[in-house]
Amino acid sequence: MITRREATRLIGTAAAATLLPAGTEDIFGAAASSGMLTRAIPSTGEKLPVIGLGSAVTFDVRSGPIKPLEEVLSLFVKRGGKIIDTSPMYGQAESVIGNLATKLRLHNSLFVATKVWTNGKQEGLAMMDRSFSRLQTQKIDLMQVHNLVDIDSQMGSVRDLKSKGRIRYTGITHSEARGFGEVEKAMRTHKPDFVQINYSLVERGAAQRILPLAHDMRMGVIVNRPLGGGAVLKTISSKPLPPWAAEFDCHSWPQFLLKWILAHPAVTCVIPATNNPQHLEDNMAAGLGRLPDAKTRERMASLFVGFS
Ligand SMILES: NC(=O)c1ccc[n+]([C@@H]2O[C@H](COP(=O)([O-])OP(=O)(O)OC[C@H]3O[C@@H](n4cnc5c(N)ncnc54)[C@H](OP(=O)(O)O)[C@@H]3O)[C@@H](O)[C@H]2O)c1
């Protein structure tokens, strides 16, 4: 665990004062010099590797062949990854993850996060039942209410499943700035273990209220759309990486984006999505080595003009 003083060094005095009130133990985990950085889930202290894996589009086999996905999932675990995020909204993704986890015997190595995304109590219970079956597991690590859909009803069922030991953690998700007000309200009302939100160099809004609130409420933060959906990489990949990126062990633009997020002290992990094994390797390396300090973070942001 790093101290408030170290966080101040990393993110600057003003930011640390906002995010880390005096006497509050921060949420950075031990960063083993040879392995992936981990962060503690605030509600339990359980450690999660900082690089996770998304599955929207990429793990829906209707979008491509399954063989590269087998390699992606296998490499993900080999490189120290654990949390994989999915949803019944993502076509075949839950079934693909379940099938591959069984085939590769990865169930015990993964922390599986899925979602409930429907209206009505019975419909929600039926959807979650299907997720257990598609993911081929008796226990789901994290069940999130997708985009806050029918949250009051669904969160009651999710909490109930947690009390029965079928779900380990509760969560809520969103990925658009126009929903941030409702996300904040849901965080205060339902007090989930995790909030999943979009945050990146090209979508910075969550840093205003959601990330500080998550820190104050001791809530885990899973960052979705960490590469801004991928479009920005196409624009910047023709530009050379600044040489000073090597000062925080960054060797590619995807790592540049991911390390910028991970240097925020409220963030537990990022979940970039890919179905490309080379991209997976690249992304996993963002969880190794040093992270940028506050001044460097500002310098990084200044390269992405016009985004907020
Ligand atoms: N409301 C919600 O709950 C919500 C909303 C949005 C997202 N999510 C979750 O968050 C995950 C991540 O968000 P996202 O998938 O929208 O966006 P993202 O992870 O920011 O971007 C994914 C895109 O980036 C590309 N990419 C990944 N690594 C790359 C690399 N190293 N080099 C070049 N391109 C790379 C991928 O293409 P390749 O496959 O070609 O690598 C893919 O097109 C989702 O998959 C989902 O699990 C949840």
The ligand as a MOL file (V3000), in Angstrom:
LIG
                    3D

  0  0  0     0  0            999 V3000
M  V30 BEGIN CTAB
M  V30 COUNTS 48 52 0 0 0
M  V30 BEGIN ATOM
M  V30 1 N -22.3120 0.6830 -19.9210 0
M  V30 2 C -21.4340 -0.2760 -19.7770 0
M  V30 3 O -21.5640 -1.0970 -18.8950 0
M  V30 4 C -20.2600 -0.3340 -20.6910 0
M  V30 5 C -20.1580 0.5610 -21.7540 0
M  V30 6 C -19.0270 0.5070 -22.5660 0
M  V30 7 C -18.0510 -0.4520 -22.3300 0
M  V30 8 N -18.2080 -1.3470 -21.2980 0 CHG=1
M  V30 9 C -17.1740 -2.3880 -21.0390 0
M  V30 10 O -15.8860 -1.8080 -21.1850 0
M  V30 11 C -15.1450 -2.5230 -22.1690 0
M  V30 12 C -14.1870 -1.5840 -22.8760 0
M  V30 13 O -14.8690 -0.5620 -23.5700 0
M  V30 14 P -14.9670 -0.5460 -25.1820 0
M  V30 15 O -14.8160 -1.9260 -25.6760 0
M  V30 16 O -16.2040 0.1980 -25.5280 0 CHG=-1
M  V30 17 O -13.7790 0.4040 -25.6190 0
M  V30 18 P -12.1760 0.3750 -25.4690 0
M  V30 19 O -11.7150 -0.7640 -24.6530 0
M  V30 20 O -11.8060 1.7550 -25.0710 0
M  V30 21 O -11.7290 0.1840 -26.9930 0
M  V30 22 C -11.8580 -1.0520 -27.6220 0
M  V30 23 C -11.3150 -0.8890 -29.0370 0
M  V30 24 O -9.9220 -0.5890 -28.9750 0
M  V30 25 C -9.1990 -1.4660 -29.8350 0
M  V30 26 N -7.9340 -1.8070 -29.1410 0
M  V30 27 C -7.7830 -2.4260 -27.9400 0
M  V30 28 N -6.4870 -2.5460 -27.6360 0
M  V30 29 C -5.7930 -2.0050 -28.6670 0
M  V30 30 C -4.4230 -1.8390 -28.9290 0
M  V30 31 N -3.4700 -2.2550 -28.0760 0
M  V30 32 N -4.0480 -1.2590 -30.1120 0
M  V30 33 C -4.9900 -0.8290 -30.9990 0
M  V30 34 N -6.3220 -0.9550 -30.7950 0
M  V30 35 C -6.7250 -1.5340 -29.6260 0
M  V30 36 C -10.0610 -2.6910 -30.0260 0
M  V30 37 O -9.8730 -3.2280 -31.3070 0
M  V30 38 P -9.1110 -4.6500 -31.4990 0
M  V30 39 O -10.0810 -5.7180 -31.1030 0
M  V30 40 O -8.7750 -4.6140 -32.9410 0
M  V30 41 O -7.8950 -4.6230 -30.6270 0
M  V30 42 C -11.4690 -2.1320 -29.8680 0
M  V30 43 O -11.9620 -1.7280 -31.1290 0
M  V30 44 C -16.2390 -3.1230 -23.0680 0
M  V30 45 O -15.7420 -4.1410 -23.8800 0
M  V30 46 C -17.2300 -3.5510 -22.0210 0
M  V30 47 O -16.8080 -4.7610 -21.4170 0
M  V30 48 C -19.2770 -1.2920 -20.4810 0
M  V30 END ATOM
M  V30 BEGIN BOND
M  V30 1 1 1 2
M  V30 2 2 2 3
M  V30 3 1 2 4
M  V30 4 1 4 5
M  V30 5 2 4 48
M  V30 6 2 5 6
M  V30 7 1 6 7
M  V30 8 2 7 8
M  V30 9 1 8 9
M  V30 10 1 8 48
M  V30 11 1 9 10
M  V30 12 1 9 46
M  V30 13 1 10 11
M  V30 14 1 11 12
M  V30 15 1 11 44
M  V30 16 1 12 13
M  V30 17 1 13 14
M  V30 18 2 14 15
M  V30 19 1 14 16
M  V30 20 1 14 17
M  V30 21 1 17 18
M  V30 22 2 18 19
M  V30 23 1 18 20
M  V30 24 1 18 21
M  V30 25 1 21 22
M  V30 26 1 22 23
M  V30 27 1 23 24
M  V30 28 1 23 42
M  V30 29 1 24 25
M  V30 30 1 25 26
M  V30 31 1 25 36
M  V30 32 1 26 27
M  V30 33 1 26 35
M  V30 34 2 27 28
M  V30 35 1 28 29
M  V30 36 1 29 30
M  V30 37 2 29 35
M  V30 38 1 30 31
M  V30 39 2 30 32
M  V30 40 1 32 33
M  V30 41 2 33 34
M  V30 42 1 34 35
M  V30 43 1 36 37
M  V30 44 1 36 42
M  V30 45 1 37 38
M  V30 46 2 38 39
M  V30 47 1 38 40
M  V30 48 1 38 41
M  V30 49 1 42 43
M  V30 50 1 44 45
M  V30 51 1 44 46
M  V30 52 1 46 47
M  V30 END BOND
M  V30 END CTAB
M  END
